[in-house]
């Protein structure tokens, strides 16, 4: 059957049923878009992006909304497959700032062959987690809390240079906190992966449901086990500097439908600040 292509026009932020805050709608690379689907059926519509299932929630009016993470590499449009149609969402151009970091451990910048074998093995563990999907999402997924106390020391999306060599953009936020400071679960979920990884150090992955994943990195201590259910605010470990880190801090990544998105867009207290921060970094036409 021939697919019908529709174009989505940005609307004011919408309240989803049962949520205390407006859902994020930041149509830039690394943002989150909330798309009204014009469907009010009992069963959720099938929504995918690049072959992966996309989160769907109901608004107060009973209309289904798609909530999709926008990949950092996304171009000018995002094509969602909705049942038998394609909904195209315009994505605004966006330029993130640069960050230059000096790493003393040269293997953390240019891994040796033996390191690459480990790194590839670890990617084999992490990738299925980021691509996973289940039908149930945590009730507080859109009202997350900060997993650690402290100022933001490195924002999301920075174009990073290690020892003046370009690397992938910063796929999370860094929170400056002393070694040993507590790390808590930002929302309800299930611990789906833990381990000591080459770049990320001691890390914990939390599945919040419907393709929404949190990853905490560089931890000094892990206090949870795979398969364990956690509630928002539960202790999961402590801040450290394991892996590729120049000092103690928490790196927090949030992934939605395998797209790394700005975690602050899901923090009720930070939503307006995160949006303003994004707008301040934008360079028209870039």
Protein Blocks (a to p, Z undefined) as FASTA:
>chain_A
ZZdddddddddddddehiabdcddddbehiacdddehiabfbdcdddeehiacdddddfk
opacddddddfkbcfbdcddehjaccddddddddddddddddfblmlmmccfklmmmmmm
mmmmmmmmmmgccfbdcfklmmccdfbgcddfbdghiacdeehiacdddfbdcddddehi
acddfbgcddfbgcddfklopaddddebghiacddehiabdcbdehiacdehiafbdcdf
ehjdfbdcddddddeehiacdfklmgmklmmmmmmmmmmmpcghZZ
